Amino acid sequence: MMIEPSIDKLLSKTNNNKYVLCAIITKRAKEIESVRRLELADQDKKAISIACEEIASGKVVPSEII
C-alpha cells in the first residue's frame, strides 16, 4: 500500500481530476518501465510508485505528459 505521496497532493497537481491523474501516472510508469527495466529489478520500488513520487515532487509536469 502506498502512503506517500498522498492522493490529495497528487490530485492538486491535476486540478482535482482523478481521470487525468490516472492517465498521467500510467503513462509515466510505462515510460519508466521501458527505460529503466534493469534498474527496477534491483530496487524494491515499483514503476508506479516512482511515477507518483516524480509527479508529487514536480519533476514531471502533467501538461508535458498528456
PDB file of N, CA, C and O in Angstrom:
ATOM      1  N   MET A   1       0.844  -1.185   0.000  1.00  0.00           N
ATOM      2  CA  MET A   1       0.000   0.000   0.000  1.00  0.00           C
ATOM      3  C   MET A   1       0.885   1.241   0.000  1.00  0.00           C
ATOM      4  O   MET A   1       1.852   1.335   0.756  1.00  0.00           O
ATOM      5  N   MET A   2       0.538   2.178  -0.852  1.00  0.00           N
ATOM      6  CA  MET A   2       1.312   3.405  -0.966  1.00  0.00           C
ATOM      7  C   MET A   2       0.753   4.456  -0.016  1.00  0.00           C
ATOM      8  O   MET A   2      -0.434   4.779  -0.060  1.00  0.00           O
ATOM      9  N   ILE A   3       1.613   4.981   0.836  1.00  0.00           N
ATOM     10  CA  ILE A   3       1.203   6.006   1.791  1.00  0.00           C
ATOM     11  C   ILE A   3       1.674   7.382   1.339  1.00  0.00           C
ATOM     12  O   ILE A   3       0.938   8.359   1.474  1.00  0.00           O
ATOM     13  N   GLU A   4       2.861   7.471   0.817  1.00  0.00           N
ATOM     14  CA  GLU A   4       3.422   8.731   0.346  1.00  0.00           C
ATOM     15  C   GLU A   4       3.700   8.644  -1.131  1.00  0.00           C
ATOM     16  O   GLU A   4       4.193   7.604  -1.567  1.00  0.00           O
ATOM     17  N   PRO A   5       3.439   9.599  -1.900  1.00  0.00           N
ATOM     18  CA  PRO A   5       2.750  10.849  -1.634  1.00  0.00           C
ATOM     19  C   PRO A   5       1.246  10.615  -1.502  1.00  0.00           C
ATOM     20  O   PRO A   5       0.695   9.651  -2.033  1.00  0.00           O
ATOM     21  N   SER A   6       0.617  11.508  -0.791  1.00  0.00           N
ATOM     22  CA  SER A   6      -0.823  11.356  -0.553  1.00  0.00           C
ATOM     23  C   SER A   6      -1.611  11.635  -1.832  1.00  0.00           C
ATOM     24  O   SER A   6      -1.160  12.360  -2.718  1.00  0.00           O
ATOM     25  N   ILE A   7      -2.780  11.049  -1.899  1.00  0.00           N
ATOM     26  CA  ILE A   7      -3.642  11.229  -3.066  1.00  0.00           C
ATOM     27  C   ILE A   7      -4.052  12.695  -3.214  1.00  0.00           C
ATOM     28  O   ILE A   7      -4.217  13.191  -4.328  1.00  0.00           O
ATOM     29  N   ASP A   8      -4.214  13.382  -2.087  1.00  0.00           N
ATOM     30  CA  ASP A   8      -4.589  14.797  -2.142  1.00  0.00           C
ATOM     31  C   ASP A   8      -3.493  15.641  -2.795  1.00  0.00           C
ATOM     32  O   ASP A   8      -3.779  16.558  -3.564  1.00  0.00           O
ATOM     33  N   LYS A   9      -2.245  15.323  -2.482  1.00  0.00           N
ATOM     34  CA  LYS A   9      -1.125  16.061  -3.063  1.00  0.00           C
ATOM     35  C   LYS A   9      -1.047  15.799  -4.569  1.00  0.00           C
ATOM     36  O   LYS A   9      -0.790  16.715  -5.351  1.00  0.00           O
ATOM     37  N   LEU A  10      -1.269  14.553  -4.964  1.00  0.00           N
ATOM     38  CA  LEU A  10      -1.243  14.220  -6.392  1.00  0.00           C
ATOM     39  C   LEU A  10      -2.401  14.866  -7.141  1.00  0.00           C
ATOM     40  O   LEU A  10      -2.227  15.365  -8.252  1.00  0.00           O
ATOM     41  N   LEU A  11      -3.577  14.856  -6.532  1.00  0.00           N
ATOM     42  CA  LEU A  11      -4.741  15.459  -7.180  1.00  0.00           C
ATOM     43  C   LEU A  11      -4.587  16.965  -7.355  1.00  0.00           C
ATOM     44  O   LEU A  11      -5.107  17.538  -8.312  1.00  0.00           O
ATOM     45  N   SER A  12      -3.879  17.601  -6.439  1.00  0.00           N
ATOM     46  CA  SER A  12      -3.688  19.046  -6.554  1.00  0.00           C
ATOM     47  C   SER A  12      -2.864  19.407  -7.798  1.00  0.00           C
ATOM     48  O   SER A  12      -2.953  20.528  -8.301  1.00  0.00           O
ATOM     49  N   LYS A  13      -2.071  18.464  -8.285  1.00  0.00           N
ATOM     50  CA  LYS A  13      -1.263  18.704  -9.486  1.00  0.00           C
ATOM     51  C   LYS A  13      -2.108  18.656 -10.761  1.00  0.00           C
ATOM     52  O   LYS A  13      -1.683  19.143 -11.809  1.00  0.00           O
ATOM     53  N   THR A  14      -3.313  18.064 -10.669  1.00  0.00           N
ATOM     54  CA  THR A  14      -4.166  17.911 -11.849  1.00  0.00           C
ATOM     55  C   THR A  14      -5.517  18.604 -11.677  1.00  0.00           C
ATOM     56  O   THR A  14      -6.495  18.213 -12.315  1.00  0.00           O
ATOM     57  N   ASN A  15      -5.582  19.606 -10.839  1.00  0.00           N
ATOM     58  CA  ASN A  15      -6.825  20.339 -10.577  1.00  0.00           C
ATOM     59  C   ASN A  15      -7.957  19.414 -10.129  1.00  0.00           C
ATOM     60  O   ASN A  15      -9.103  19.569 -10.551  1.00  0.00           O
ATOM     61  N   ASN A  16      -7.623  18.458  -9.275  1.00  0.00           N
ATOM     62  CA  ASN A  16      -8.571  17.506  -8.680  1.00  0.00           C
ATOM     63  C   ASN A  16      -9.298  16.645  -9.705  1.00  0.00           C
ATOM     64  O   ASN A  16     -10.447  16.263  -9.486  1.00  0.00           O
ATOM     65  N   ASN A  17      -8.651  16.339 -10.804  1.00  0.00           N
ATOM     66  CA  ASN A  17      -9.235  15.481 -11.826  1.00  0.00           C
ATOM     67  C   ASN A  17      -8.602  14.091 -11.721  1.00  0.00           C
ATOM     68  O   ASN A  17      -7.446  13.897 -12.099  1.00  0.00           O
ATOM     69  N   LYS A  18      -9.369  13.127 -11.206  1.00  0.00           N
ATOM     70  CA  LYS A  18      -8.852  11.779 -10.979  1.00  0.00           C
ATOM     71  C   LYS A  18      -8.531  11.055 -12.279  1.00  0.00           C
ATOM     72  O   LYS A  18      -7.571  10.286 -12.342  1.00  0.00           O
ATOM     73  N   TYR A  19      -9.324  11.294 -13.310  1.00  0.00           N
ATOM     74  CA  TYR A  19      -9.078  10.649 -14.593  1.00  0.00           C
ATOM     75  C   TYR A  19      -7.733  11.084 -15.172  1.00  0.00           C
ATOM     76  O   TYR A  19      -6.949  10.252 -15.629  1.00  0.00           O
ATOM     77  N   VAL A  20      -7.475  12.371 -15.151  1.00  0.00           N
ATOM     78  CA  VAL A  20      -6.213  12.895 -15.679  1.00  0.00           C
ATOM     79  C   VAL A  20      -5.045  12.370 -14.855  1.00  0.00           C
ATOM     80  O   VAL A  20      -4.013  11.988 -15.408  1.00  0.00           O
ATOM     81  N   LEU A  21      -5.206  12.349 -13.539  1.00  0.00           N
ATOM     82  CA  LEU A  21      -4.145  11.837 -12.667  1.00  0.00           C
ATOM     83  C   LEU A  21      -3.827  10.384 -13.009  1.00  0.00           C
ATOM     84  O   LEU A  21      -2.657  10.016 -13.120  1.00  0.00           O
ATOM     85  N   CYS A  22      -4.835   9.575 -13.174  1.00  0.00           N
ATOM     86  CA  CYS A  22      -4.638   8.160 -13.510  1.00  0.00           C
ATOM     87  C   CYS A  22      -3.916   8.012 -14.845  1.00  0.00           C
ATOM     88  O   CYS A  22      -3.009   7.191 -14.976  1.00  0.00           O
ATOM     89  N   ALA A  23      -4.313   8.799 -15.825  1.00  0.00           N
ATOM     90  CA  ALA A  23      -3.685   8.734 -17.147  1.00  0.00           C
ATOM     91  C   ALA A  23      -2.218   9.146 -17.079  1.00  0.00           C
ATOM     92  O   ALA A  23      -1.365   8.521 -17.709  1.00  0.00           O
ATOM     93  N   ILE A  24      -1.928  10.188 -16.323  1.00  0.00           N
ATOM     94  CA  ILE A  24      -0.557  10.679 -16.199  1.00  0.00           C
ATOM     95  C   ILE A  24       0.330   9.650 -15.500  1.00  0.00           C
ATOM     96  O   ILE A  24       1.434   9.357 -15.958  1.00  0.00           O
ATOM     97  N   ILE A  25      -0.158   9.112 -14.398  1.00  0.00           N
ATOM     98  CA  ILE A  25       0.627   8.125 -13.650  1.00  0.00           C
ATOM     99  C   ILE A  25       0.885   6.894 -14.502  1.00  0.00           C
ATOM    100  O   ILE A  25       1.998   6.370 -14.518  1.00  0.00           O
ATOM    101  N   THR A  26      -0.132   6.433 -15.206  1.00  0.00           N
ATOM    102  CA  THR A  26       0.014   5.243 -16.046  1.00  0.00           C
ATOM    103  C   THR A  26       1.032   5.468 -17.159  1.00  0.00           C
ATOM    104  O   THR A  26       1.903   4.630 -17.397  1.00  0.00           O
ATOM    105  N   LYS A  27       0.915   6.591 -17.827  1.00  0.00           N
ATOM    106  CA  LYS A  27       1.823   6.880 -18.941  1.00  0.00           C
ATOM    107  C   LYS A  27       3.266   7.006 -18.452  1.00  0.00           C
ATOM    108  O   LYS A  27       4.182   6.464 -19.071  1.00  0.00           O
ATOM    109  N   ARG A  28       3.466   7.714 -17.355  1.00  0.00           N
ATOM    110  CA  ARG A  28       4.822   7.890 -16.825  1.00  0.00           C
ATOM    111  C   ARG A  28       5.398   6.564 -16.333  1.00  0.00           C
ATOM    112  O   ARG A  28       6.581   6.295 -16.539  1.00  0.00           O
ATOM    113  N   ALA A  29       4.581   5.734 -15.688  1.00  0.00           N
ATOM    114  CA  ALA A  29       5.051   4.436 -15.205  1.00  0.00           C
ATOM    115  C   ALA A  29       5.487   3.546 -16.377  1.00  0.00           C
ATOM    116  O   ALA A  29       6.473   2.816 -16.270  1.00  0.00           O
ATOM    117  N   LYS A  30       4.762   3.607 -17.478  1.00  0.00           N
ATOM    118  CA  LYS A  30       5.143   2.836 -18.665  1.00  0.00           C
ATOM    119  C   LYS A  30       6.462   3.328 -19.236  1.00  0.00           C
ATOM    120  O   LYS A  30       7.286   2.526 -19.677  1.00  0.00           O
ATOM    121  N   GLU A  31       6.673   4.645 -19.233  1.00  0.00           N
ATOM    122  CA  GLU A  31       7.946   5.203 -19.700  1.00  0.00           C
ATOM    123  C   GLU A  31       9.094   4.719 -18.817  1.00  0.00           C
ATOM    124  O   GLU A  31      10.152   4.339 -19.318  1.00  0.00           O
ATOM    125  N   ILE A  32       8.882   4.735 -17.514  1.00  0.00           N
ATOM    126  CA  ILE A  32       9.911   4.289 -16.570  1.00  0.00           C
ATOM    127  C   ILE A  32      10.215   2.812 -16.793  1.00  0.00           C
ATOM    128  O   ILE A  32      11.380   2.412 -16.805  1.00  0.00           O
ATOM    129  N   GLU A  33       9.182   2.007 -16.967  1.00  0.00           N
ATOM    130  CA  GLU A  33       9.367   0.571 -17.203  1.00  0.00           C
ATOM    131  C   GLU A  33      10.207   0.311 -18.448  1.00  0.00           C
ATOM    132  O   GLU A  33      11.094  -0.542 -18.430  1.00  0.00           O
ATOM    133  N   SER A  34       9.937   1.031 -19.518  1.00  0.00           N
ATOM    134  CA  SER A  34      10.646   0.770 -20.759  1.00  0.00           C
ATOM    135  C   SER A  34      12.096   1.234 -20.714  1.00  0.00           C
ATOM    136  O   SER A  34      12.962   0.622 -21.340  1.00  0.00           O
ATOM    137  N   VAL A  35      12.364   2.296 -19.991  1.00  0.00           N
ATOM    138  CA  VAL A  35      13.719   2.852 -19.958  1.00  0.00           C
ATOM    139  C   VAL A  35      14.584   2.212 -18.871  1.00  0.00           C
ATOM    140  O   VAL A  35      15.767   1.949 -19.090  1.00  0.00           O
ATOM    141  N   ARG A  36      14.003   1.969 -17.723  1.00  0.00           N
ATOM    142  CA  ARG A  36      14.814   1.524 -16.584  1.00  0.00           C
ATOM    143  C   ARG A  36      14.433   0.128 -16.075  1.00  0.00           C
ATOM    144  O   ARG A  36      14.393  -0.094 -14.865  1.00  0.00           O
ATOM    145  N   ARG A  37      14.166  -0.777 -16.948  1.00  0.00           N
ATOM    146  CA  ARG A  37      13.731  -2.116 -16.550  1.00  0.00           C
ATOM    147  C   ARG A  37      14.759  -2.819 -15.649  1.00  0.00           C
ATOM    148  O   ARG A  37      14.379  -3.432 -14.651  1.00  0.00           O
ATOM    149  N   LEU A  38      16.038  -2.740 -15.984  1.00  0.00           N
ATOM    150  CA  LEU A  38      17.064  -3.416 -15.187  1.00  0.00           C
ATOM    151  C   LEU A  38      17.250  -2.752 -13.823  1.00  0.00           C
ATOM    152  O   LEU A  38      17.472  -3.438 -12.825  1.00  0.00           O
ATOM    153  N   GLU A  39      17.161  -1.435 -13.777  1.00  0.00           N
ATOM    154  CA  GLU A  39      17.276  -0.725 -12.500  1.00  0.00           C
ATOM    155  C   GLU A  39      16.144  -1.109 -11.558  1.00  0.00           C
ATOM    156  O   GLU A  39      16.361  -1.275 -10.358  1.00  0.00           O
ATOM    157  N   LEU A  40      14.947  -1.250 -12.094  1.00  0.00           N
ATOM    158  CA  LEU A  40      13.786  -1.573 -11.271  1.00  0.00           C
ATOM    159  C   LEU A  40      13.877  -2.977 -10.689  1.00  0.00           C
ATOM    160  O   LEU A  40      13.322  -3.239  -9.622  1.00  0.00           O
ATOM    161  N   ALA A  41      14.566  -3.877 -11.369  1.00  0.00           N
ATOM    162  CA  ALA A  41      14.714  -5.240 -10.860  1.00  0.00           C
ATOM    163  C   ALA A  41      15.528  -5.250  -9.574  1.00  0.00           C
ATOM    164  O   ALA A  41      15.322  -6.108  -8.715  1.00  0.00           O
ATOM    165  N   ASP A  42      16.448  -4.304  -9.439  1.00  0.00           N
ATOM    166  CA  ASP A  42      17.296  -4.239  -8.249  1.00  0.00           C
ATOM    167  C   ASP A  42      16.655  -3.460  -7.105  1.00  0.00           C
ATOM    168  O   ASP A  42      17.095  -3.587  -5.962  1.00  0.00           O
ATOM    169  N   GLN A  43      15.638  -2.664  -7.378  1.00  0.00           N
ATOM    170  CA  GLN A  43      15.002  -1.826  -6.364  1.00  0.00           C
ATOM    171  C   GLN A  43      13.757  -2.504  -5.811  1.00  0.00           C
ATOM    172  O   GLN A  43      13.193  -3.416  -6.416  1.00  0.00           O
ATOM    173  N   ASP A  44      13.350  -2.025  -4.641  1.00  0.00           N
ATOM    174  CA  ASP A  44      12.111  -2.507  -4.050  1.00  0.00           C
ATOM    175  C   ASP A  44      10.908  -1.735  -4.558  1.00  0.00           C
ATOM    176  O   ASP A  44       9.772  -2.177  -4.385  1.00  0.00           O
ATOM    177  N   LYS A  45      11.137  -0.593  -5.180  1.00  0.00           N
ATOM    178  CA  LYS A  45      10.038   0.254  -5.639  1.00  0.00           C
ATOM    179  C   LYS A  45       9.543  -0.187  -7.001  1.00  0.00           C
ATOM    180  O   LYS A  45      10.303  -0.680  -7.834  1.00  0.00           O
ATOM    181  N   LYS A  46       8.264   0.003  -7.204  1.00  0.00           N
ATOM    182  CA  LYS A  46       7.635  -0.274  -8.488  1.00  0.00           C
ATOM    183  C   LYS A  46       7.632   1.002  -9.321  1.00  0.00           C
ATOM    184  O   LYS A  46       7.771   2.101  -8.784  1.00  0.00           O
ATOM    185  N   ALA A  47       7.476   0.854 -10.615  1.00  0.00           N
ATOM    186  CA  ALA A  47       7.478   1.995 -11.530  1.00  0.00           C
ATOM    187  C   ALA A  47       6.352   2.965 -11.204  1.00  0.00           C
ATOM    188  O   ALA A  47       6.522   4.178 -11.331  1.00  0.00           O
ATOM    189  N   ILE A  48       5.219   2.448 -10.789  1.00  0.00           N
ATOM    190  CA  ILE A  48       4.085   3.319 -10.481  1.00  0.00           C
ATOM    191  C   ILE A  48       4.364   4.179  -9.255  1.00  0.00           C
ATOM    192  O   ILE A  48       3.933   5.331  -9.199  1.00  0.00           O
ATOM    193  N   SER A  49       5.079   3.638  -8.276  1.00  0.00           N
ATOM    194  CA  SER A  49       5.443   4.421  -7.088  1.00  0.00           C
ATOM    195  C   SER A  49       6.424   5.530  -7.454  1.00  0.00           C
ATOM    196  O   SER A  49       6.320   6.653  -6.961  1.00  0.00           O
ATOM    197  N   ILE A  50       7.365   5.207  -8.313  1.00  0.00           N
ATOM    198  CA  ILE A  50       8.343   6.206  -8.761  1.00  0.00           C
ATOM    199  C   ILE A  50       7.634   7.310  -9.542  1.00  0.00           C
ATOM    200  O   ILE A  50       7.948   8.489  -9.375  1.00  0.00           O
ATOM    201  N   ALA A  51       6.686   6.935 -10.389  1.00  0.00           N
ATOM    202  CA  ALA A  51       5.934   7.923 -11.170  1.00  0.00           C
ATOM    203  C   ALA A  51       5.159   8.855 -10.244  1.00  0.00           C
ATOM    204  O   ALA A  51       5.143  10.067 -10.462  1.00  0.00           O
ATOM    205  N   CYS A  52       4.523   8.311  -9.224  1.00  0.00           N
ATOM    206  CA  CYS A  52       3.772   9.136  -8.273  1.00  0.00           C
ATOM    207  C   CYS A  52       4.692  10.105  -7.538  1.00  0.00           C
ATOM    208  O   CYS A  52       4.352  11.273  -7.352  1.00  0.00           O
ATOM    209  N   GLU A  53       5.847   9.619  -7.124  1.00  0.00           N
ATOM    210  CA  GLU A  53       6.796  10.488  -6.426  1.00  0.00           C
ATOM    211  C   GLU A  53       7.287  11.609  -7.336  1.00  0.00           C
ATOM    212  O   GLU A  53       7.425  12.749  -6.894  1.00  0.00           O
ATOM    213  N   GLU A  54       7.550  11.295  -8.600  1.00  0.00           N
ATOM    214  CA  GLU A  54       8.015  12.314  -9.540  1.00  0.00           C
ATOM    215  C   GLU A  54       6.950  13.383  -9.768  1.00  0.00           C
ATOM    216  O   GLU A  54       7.267  14.571  -9.837  1.00  0.00           O
ATOM    217  N   ILE A  55       5.714  12.977  -9.883  1.00  0.00           N
ATOM    218  CA  ILE A  55       4.629  13.934 -10.094  1.00  0.00           C
ATOM    219  C   ILE A  55       4.443  14.811  -8.863  1.00  0.00           C
ATOM    220  O   ILE A  55       4.272  16.024  -8.985  1.00  0.00           O
ATOM    221  N   ALA A  56       4.474  14.208  -7.684  1.00  0.00           N
ATOM    222  CA  ALA A  56       4.285  14.955  -6.443  1.00  0.00           C
ATOM    223  C   ALA A  56       5.418  15.949  -6.204  1.00  0.00           C
ATOM    224  O   ALA A  56       5.182  17.050  -5.705  1.00  0.00           O
ATOM    225  N   SER A  57       6.636  15.570  -6.554  1.00  0.00           N
ATOM    226  CA  SER A  57       7.779  16.454  -6.317  1.00  0.00           C
ATOM    227  C   SER A  57       7.920  17.542  -7.374  1.00  0.00           C
ATOM    228  O   SER A  57       8.657  18.509  -7.178  1.00  0.00           O
ATOM    229  N   GLY A  58       7.218  17.390  -8.489  1.00  0.00           N
ATOM    230  CA  GLY A  58       7.292  18.399  -9.544  1.00  0.00           C
ATOM    231  C   GLY A  58       8.314  18.095 -10.612  1.00  0.00           C
ATOM    232  O   GLY A  58       8.507  18.905 -11.518  1.00  0.00           O
ATOM    233  N   LYS A  59       8.983  16.942 -10.537  1.00  0.00           N
ATOM    234  CA  LYS A  59       9.935  16.563 -11.573  1.00  0.00           C
ATOM    235  C   LYS A  59       9.234  16.365 -12.912  1.00  0.00           C
ATOM    236  O   LYS A  59       9.783  16.675 -13.969  1.00  0.00           O
ATOM    237  N   VAL A  60       8.027  15.850 -12.848  1.00  0.00           N
ATOM    238  CA  VAL A  60       7.229  15.621 -14.050  1.00  0.00           C
ATOM    239  C   VAL A  60       6.026  16.541 -13.989  1.00  0.00           C
ATOM    240  O   VAL A  60       5.276  16.536 -13.013  1.00  0.00           O
ATOM    241  N   VAL A  61       5.849  17.322 -15.029  1.00  0.00           N
ATOM    242  CA  VAL A  61       4.730  18.247 -15.103  1.00  0.00           C
ATOM    243  C   VAL A  61       3.615  17.579 -15.894  1.00  0.00           C
ATOM    244  O   VAL A  61       3.843  17.141 -17.021  1.00  0.00           O
ATOM    245  N   PRO A  62       2.409  17.491 -15.327  1.00  0.00           N
ATOM    246  CA  PRO A  62       1.310  16.785 -16.013  1.00  0.00           C
ATOM    247  C   PRO A  62       1.055  17.269 -17.435  1.00  0.00           C
ATOM    248  O   PRO A  62       0.717  16.456 -18.296  1.00  0.00           O
ATOM    249  N   SER A  63       1.202  18.539 -17.708  1.00  0.00           N
ATOM    250  CA  SER A  63       0.924  19.043 -19.051  1.00  0.00           C
ATOM    251  C   SER A  63       1.940  18.541 -20.075  1.00  0.00           C
ATOM    252  O   SER A  63       1.651  18.520 -21.271  1.00  0.00           O
ATOM    253  N   GLU A  64       3.123  18.137 -19.619  1.00  0.00           N
ATOM    254  CA  GLU A  64       4.137  17.614 -20.537  1.00  0.00           C
ATOM    255  C   GLU A  64       3.845  16.175 -20.951  1.00  0.00           C
ATOM    256  O   GLU A  64       4.299  15.726 -22.003  1.00  0.00           O
ATOM    257  N   ILE A  65       3.098  15.461 -20.138  1.00  0.00           N
ATOM    258  CA  ILE A  65       2.862  14.054 -20.402  1.00  0.00           C
ATOM    259  C   ILE A  65       1.650  13.840 -21.296  1.00  0.00           C
ATOM    260  O   ILE A  65       1.685  13.003 -22.197  1.00  0.00           O
ATOM    261  N   ILE A  66       0.594  14.578 -21.057  1.00  0.00           N
ATOM    262  CA  ILE A  66      -0.627  14.370 -21.838  1.00  0.00           C
ATOM    263  C   ILE A  66      -0.646  15.260 -23.047  1.00  0.00           C
ATOM    264  O   ILE A  66      -1.599  15.223 -23.825  1.00  0.00           O
TER     265      ILE A  66
END
